[in-house]
Amino acid sequence: MLNKTFHLNSTFKSETVEDGSVMVRGMASTHDFDRAGDTIMADAWTKGGLGNFEKNPIIFYLDLDIAEGKAEGVEEFIDYLVTTVEKTEPKTMYYKYWISADQKKVSLMEVYHSNEDAIFHMNAFANAAHRDKFLETFVVTNFQVMGNTNDALKAAMAAYTTDHRSLVKGFQRKK
């Protein structure tokens, strides 16, 4: 039997999803130490901690070479990819491709609100009809995952990259 007093503070949000059910998301904190030996006071979440956490999304940055013999039709394929992700992944915040002047290199940036949203994308890609064509068209030369990635996302990404980077410092200007 557990004989422990928990001092919890939580922030939860609910939203109605397409099927009419309600999804509840939130954060709860205790005074306990985490595996790194840190503790976050419960009221830190309500004094800006949650907002700061939510402003640190998961970012995928890929450098891609266009495979030999695959340059023809690559812009149409990219258009298809962008349209498909926009229609099928509502939690994808940002999904953009850039191409070099010589049409040999492509950069891709993807941004997700959370680890769960990034995992959704990885699962969608793993089962997508266009997965094999993507891997035949593009040679991944660099794939960085930036943000506070959890073990589940790292496992989902393992076949593609192990380059996960945490934020050290930075800022974002408002217009």
N, C-alpha and C positions, 0 to 999 in steps of 0.2 A: 504494500500500500504506500502510495506517495504521500509524504507528510511535508509539503513545501508550500510556502506562500509565494504566489506570483504577483508581481506588481506590473500590470499590463496597461499600456496605453495603445490605442489603435486608431487607424484612419481607414475607413472603408468607403467604397463608392459602389453603387449598384447601377446597372444599366439593363434595359430590356433588349434582348437579342431578337433576331428575325423570327424565330419560331415561337415567340411570345414568352419564353422563359426569362428569368432574371439571372444575370451573372453578377456576382459580387467579387470585387477585387479589393485588396487592402494590404496593409502592413500592420504587424503587431510587434511590440518590442518588450523585452524583459531587462532586468538589471544583470542577467547572467553574462559571463564572459563567453565570447565565441571562440572558434578553434584557433584564431590568431592571437587570443589573449586580450581582445578589445571588448569594451562594453559601451553601449549607447544608452544613455538615459532615455527613458520612455518618452519624456516630453520633448526630446530633440526632434521627433518626427513632426510635431505640431508647431515647432518654432522654425520651420523652414527646411528641416532635414528631408522630408518627403519630397518637397518641391525640387530640391537640389538633386536628389536621387533620380527623380523622374526626368530631369534635364540631361541625364547622362545616358543617351540611347546606345543601342548596339549598332555598330557601323561595320559593314563589309566593304573593303576596298580591294579590287582585283585589277591587276595588269594582265592583259591578254594579248597574245600574238594571234593573228589570223592564220590558221593552218594553211600549208601549201595547197594551192588549188581551190581554196574555199572563199576567196575574196568576192567572186561574183555572187550577187544576191545577199551579201552580208547585211547591208542596211535594211533590206526588207525583212530579213530574219530578226534583226534587232527590233524593228517596228512591231513584229509579231510578239516577241518576248515582252516588250513594254506593255502592249495592249493586254496580253494574257495575264501578266502579274497585276496590272491595275484592276482588271475585272475579277480576279479570283483570290486576291490577297488584300482584303480591306484594311489590315493592320500594317501594311507596308507604307511607311511615311514618305520614302524617297527612293527612287529607282531610276538611275540615269546612266547612259552610255556616252562616251566621247570617243571619237576616232581620229587617228593621226592623218596629216595631210597626204601621206603616201599610201593610206588605206591598208597599212600592215599591222597597226597596233590599236588596241581598244582599251579604254579604262572603264570600269563599272563601279558605281558607288550605290550601295543599298543601305537604308537606315530603318531601324525597327525600334518601337517603343520599349520592347522588353525582350528578355531571353526567350520567353514563350512565343512571341511573335516571330523571332528569328528561327526558332525550331519549326514553327508552322511552315515558314518558307522553305526550309531545308527538306522537310517531309514532302511538301508539294513538288519541289524540284526532283526529288528522288523518284517520284511516281509520275512525273510529267511526260507527256508524249514527246516533247521536244528535248528531253534530257540528253539522249544520245547524240542528236544533231548538235546541241550546244557543245558537248565534249569533243565532237569531231571537227567543229568549226573553229573553236578557240583552244589555244594552248595556254593554260594558266601559268604565268611566269612569277606571279606574286599574289598572295592572298592573305590579307591582314584582317583580323577581326578585332575591332577596338570597342572597349567598354568593359563593364563589370560582368564578364561571362561566367555563367555557372557551370557545374560539372555536366549537366544534361546537355547544354548547348555544345560544350567541348566534345562530348561524345558524338553528338549529331554531326559535328564538323570534321571529325577525325579522318575521314577518307579524303578530305579536300585540303585541310590545313590544320596545323598545330600552332600557328603564329597568332596568339592572342595577346593583346596589349591593353594595359589598364591606363586610365587617365592619370597623368602626373599633375598637371596644372594647366589652366587656360581660362578663357573668358568668352562670352558671347555678347555682342552689342545688340541692343534693341534699336530699331529704326528711329 
